[in-house]
Amino acid sequence: MNPLSPGRRFVCLCVLMWTAFATNAQTLVGGSLYESTRPESTLEQSLWLQYSNTFEFKPGMSIESDFGQIFYAGGRKRFNVRSNFRYQITNNLSAGAGMGFFWFYGIRDLTQELRFAQSLRYRKDFGIPIMQHDLQLEQQIFQAVESGEHVDHRLRYRFGLEIPSDGHMYFGLYDEVFFNLNASATDRAVQQNRAGAYLGYNTFNFFRLEAHAMRVHEFHSNRATLSSWIFQLTARHSI
């Protein structure tokens, strides 16, 4: 029997991984560990449009910025802008710190969020696949017209795999868990889980286009679980 070519092996792997994602999108948190005692409810589905830019101004030092617009099915909208300084500690490990602004509009209670973030990123290139771990600490300051101001602290952990192909295409899978650090006795320690897959295309060495599909589960103090789908289109630009 003739062995499969690298391109065919890549296609077979993509199909298998996408099937696993589509049939059990709850992955790390949403299944056996955090079963809901109530029927699952659905949040608003949403479309995310993102532009991401990486500017390396000195070897090992870069500024990462992104701009985005989110459209929710119920009519709400969110605009966001973020910027982050990143330092390459070793070939595989980097650290970053930055801030972002998020503005929720299209609703009666207009809300804005100022977010500070500190992160560690470990990236290992095995050829096929490329593995990445992201650990991020966030401080969120919310201000709303009607509900006032409050501050949240959370920790995010994301594990991802990216599978390049012989050509311009690549494929990725990831799972991200959000931990609520200032949870009260009645709050859930795990705030939400995002499981996603994406298909990307390298147009040039410095420009990429990606299409994402994410399944989101939110966990609340009454043990109810809310779920939704997020569809995201991202343009990534490196200078």
N, C-alpha and C positions, 0 to 999 in steps of 0.2 A: 504494500500500500504506500502510495506517495505521500510524504508529509505535507501538511498544509503550508502554503506560503505565509510569510509574515503578515501580509495584508489580510489574508483570509483568517488567520488566527486572531488578528485584531478585531475583525468584524464579528466573529463568533463570540469573543470575550465581551464585546459591547452588548450584544443581544442577550447573553446570559445575565450580565450585571443589570441591564435595564429591566429584564423580566423580574429579577429579585427585588428591585426597587419598586416597580409598579405594583407587585402583589403584596408587599409588606412594607409600606413607606414609613411606618412608625419606628423601625430600626432600634436605635439604642435605648430609647426611653418609652416610646408610646405603646409597646406591647405588653410583655409579661411583667415588667417591673412596676408599671403605674397604670394598672387597669382601672377604668372609671366604674363607679357604682351606679352611674346614671347614663342614659343614652347619650351618645355623642352628638353635640350640636355643631352647626356650621357657621363659621365666620364669613365675612365678606371676602370673596375672591379678589385678587388684585393683579395689576400689571405694573411692573417696575421697568423704567427706562434709565439706564446708568451710563455715565461716561467716566472712565478711570484713567488717570495719568500718572506716570512714574518719571521723575526727573532726577537723574544721577548727576549731581553737581561736583562730586569728588569721589574717587574710588572708595567704595564701601559706605558712602553716605548718599542718601536720596530723600526726596520729598514725594510722598504719595498723596494724591488728591483725587476726590471723586465728587461728581455732581449727579443728582438724581431727581426724578419726578415719579411719584407713585399715584396710580389711579385705582381707587377702590370701587367695587361694583355698586355700593350704596350711594356714591356721589362724593365721598370724602376724597381729599387729595393731600399729598405730603411732598414738600420740596426739601431737599437736603444738600448740604455742602460740607465736606470734611477735608482735613489736611493733617498729614502725619509725617513726622521726621523718623527715618529708619536708619539704623546703623548696623552694618554687617560685622558681627563679632567673629565668626569663623565662616568657612565655606558653606556650612549648613545651617548655622544659627544666626538670627538677627533679632534686634530689639527695636521697639518703636514707641513713640508717644505723640499725642496730638489731640485735636479737638474738632467738634463738628456742631453744626446748627441745623435743627429740624423744625420745619414750620408746617403744622397741620391746619388745613383750611377747607372751605366747602361745607363746614358744619357750624352750628350755632355757637358752641363753646370753643372759640379759636384757641389753639394751644401751640406753644413753642417749647423747644427743648434745646438746652445747651449741654453737650456731652463731652466729657474728658475721657481719654482712653490711653492705657498703657498695655503693651503687648510683647509677647515672645513668639517667634516663629521658627519652627524647625522644618527644613526642606531637604529631602534626600532623593537624589536622582538615581534610580536603579536602571535607567534606560526605558524599560517597560515594567512597571509603571513609575511615575514620580509621586512620592509620598510627602504629605505635608501635615504638620500639627500646628494649630494656632491656639494660643492661650491669651485671653484678653480680659483685662479688668476695666470696668467702666463706672463712671460717676455721672448720673443723669439728673439734671435740674430742670423740672417742668414748671411752666407758668401758663395758667389758663385764665380766660376772662371770667368764667363763672366759678370754677372749682379751686382757684387759688394756686399756691406753689407747694411743691413737695420734691424731695430728693430721694432717688433710688440708687442702690449700688448692686452691681451684678457681675458675675464671672461667666465668660463664654469659652467653651472649648469646641474646636472644630477639627475633625479628621477628614482628610480628602485624599483621593487617588486620581491622578491624571494619566491617561493612556494615549500616548502619541501614535500616529500612524506613519506610513511610509511617505505620505504626501503632506498636504496643508492641513488636513483635518485632525482633530483630537477630541477625546471624550473624557468626561470626568464624573466622579461620584463623591458626595460628601455628606456628613452628618454633623450637625451642630447642636449642642446642648447649652441652655441658658440657666444659670443658677442664681436664685434670688438671695443676696447676701444680707439684706436687712429684713428678712421675713419675720413676722410675728409668729406666735404659737399656732395661729390658725391658718397661716399661709403655707403654700407648698414651696419646698426648697428648690425644686426644679420648676422653672417658670415656663419654658417651652422647648420644643425640639423641632429642628428643621432638617428634613432629609431631602436631598436634591440630586439632580443629574443635569449635565449640560453637554452640549455639542459645540465645539469651537472651530474656527477657521482662521489660519494665519494668512492674511493678505500679503503682508511684508514682515520682515524681522521685527519691526517696531510697531505693528498695528494688528490687532486681533478682534474678531467678532465672536460673541458667544450668545447662545440661546439656552436659558435655564428653565427647569420646572422643579418647583419645591412643594413638598407636602409639609404643612405646619400643624403642630399640635400644641395647644396652650392648656396648662393645668392650673386649676383654681382651687381655692380653699374649701369649697363645697364638694370637691372631688369630681366636679363636672369637667369634661374634656371638650374643648372647642377646636375644630379643625378647619383648614382652608387650603386652597391651592394658590400658589404664587407663580406667575410667569414673568420672566425677566429677560430683557435684551440688554446686553452690555457691550460697549466698545472700549477696548483697552489700548492705550497709547503709551509707548516708552520713548523717552528722549535721551 
